[in-house]
Each structure stands twice: as structure tokens, then as C-alpha cells.
Amino acid sequence: MLQIMCWVNPEDYWYLHSLQEKNIPVNYYGYTFEVEGTGESEGGESKVRVMVVELLNANMAVGFALPKDKTIEGEFKLGFICQDKPTEDIPVVCKLSKEVKRTSYRGDDNAKLEFIGFSLEKFYESKKVAFYLFDLRGARNFPDN
């Protein structure tokens, strides 16, 4: 099973830890967010995909920019760590829904990713939810499903 590690603030880690200690399952919802558009210097259409997982009762959401040639299907595991406990991750098994949110933005892939990150950060901030964005586009040896 694919595992993705997430470095979060200690407050979010300990809140998630408290849910685990009380045997409260983490409710989640996962979807994909895509931004398409022409690049100013690339000369063509490009797309940036971010996999988003909302941890509903933990007041946290995480996003992962994926390599262009990779998709995640089925279950995967998120491991949450923080500076207090860098070797003791809190595992959360989840999967993505079929929902894909789409929008357009003109710019290169980094500008698109910045646009997605800023948009999601503001959206979740308005709901008092912590949002983390991890860029996995350059991850070496990203596993196949």
C-alpha cells in the first residue's frame, strides 16, 4: 500500500493523536483538483493535479501535487508526523472519490500550483481548517499502483 508522510504542526498532530487514543475514526473525504491553462513560456496547454484529503473531524486538509504520469487509485495510507514525534507517525488509511474539481489559470505549472495552493488555503482557512500542501512532482521512485 502506498504511504505518504505528512509533516504537520504539533497542534494538528496532537489533535489527531487524541482522536486515535479515544478510538475515534478519522472521517475523511478525498478528491482531485485540476488546473489547466496555457503556459506563458511553455507555449501549450498544461495541467497540474492536486490530490486533496479532508480529515473532517480533525479540522485538517492535505493536498499533494502529483507527478504528471502518476495517479493514485484505491486505498493509500497517510502518515502524520511533527517535530515532537518525527519517528512516530499516525496512520490514516483513505481513498479518493471520483470527484474532480476543475478550473483554469494562465501560467506555467509552478504558477498553477501556487494558484491551487493559495485558493485551497483561503478556502480551508475560512472554515477554520488547517491546510497543508506537499509537492510530490519531483519525488524520486514514486511508486506505481
N, C-alpha and C positions, 0 to 999 in steps of 0.2 A: 504494500500500500504506500502510495506517495505520501511523504511527510514534509510539510513546510514549516520552518521555525519562524516565529514572530517575536521580535524584541519589543516589549511594551513598557509603559511606565509602571513603576511599582504599585501605584494605587489600583490600576486596572488588573495587574497580576493578582494582587491580594484579594480583590473582589471576586475574581474568577476562582481563586483558590477557596474562598469561603463558600461559594456555591458547591464546589466539589466536596468539601468537608461535610456539608449538610446533605449530600447526596441529591442535590437539586440538578436535574438535567439541564444542560445549556440549550435553550431554544435558539435555532438559527434559521436564516434564510439566505440562500446564495443565488446570485445572478451574474450575468456578464454585462459589462458596459463597453460599447464600441464607439470610437470617434473616427470618422472618415473625413477626408478632405484632401485638397491638393496641397502639396508642399511648395513653399516659395522657392527653394533651391533644388528640390528633388525633381520638379517638373512633371510629376504624375500623381495619381491618386494613391494614398496610403491609408492604412487602418491601424489603430492602436486598440488592443483589447485589455481590459482590466477585469479580473475575476473579483467579485465583491462578496464577502460573507459578513452578514449582520449577526452578531451574537445578541439576540433580542433582550434577554433578561440579564445580560452582563453590561448593557449600555456601552457596547463597543462594536466597531465595524473595522474590518481589514480588507484592503484591496491589494491585488497582485497583478502587476503588468507582466503579461506572459510573452515568451518568445513567439515570433510570428508563426513559426511552424509547429507549435505545440498547443494541444488542447487538453483539458482535464475532463475525464468522464468517470462516472461512478464515484465511489467514496474515496476520500483522502483525509489525511489527518493534519490538523494544525497543532503545533506545539508552541505554547506561550511561555516565554522566559522573560526575566528582567534582571537588572543589575544586582538585586538582592539574592536571586536564585538563578544564576546563569546556567547551571547544570541540572536543574530540576524543572523540567517542562510540565505544563499542564496540557494534556492531550484533549483535543476535541475532534471527533470524527464527524464529517459532514459531506455533503454533496451539493452540486449546483442544480438549480431548477433549469427549465428550458427558457426562462425569460431572458431576453436580450434587450437592453435599453440602448438606443442609438441616437447619435447626434452628429453634427458636422462642425468642423473647425479647420480654418486655413492655417497651415504651418507645418513644420517638419514634425517627425514623430516625438521628439522631446517636448516641443510646444504643445502637441496634442495631449501628451501625458501630464504636463503641467496643468493644462486646462481641466482634464478629468480630475486630477488630484484636488485642485482648488475648488471645483464645483462640488465634489463629494464632501470635502472638508467643511465647506459652508453649509451644505445640506444637513450633515450629521450634527454639526455644531448647533444649528437651530433647534435640533431635537435633544440637545444635551447628551450627545453620544460621542465618545472618543473615536476618531478615525485615524487609521494608520495605513500608509501606502508603501508597499515594497516593490522594488523594480527587479523582476526576475528575468528581464530580457537578455541580460548578459550572463546568466547563470551557466556555468560550465557543467556539462554532463546532465542537463535537465532530463529526467527520465521520461521514457515513453510510457503510455498507458498499457 
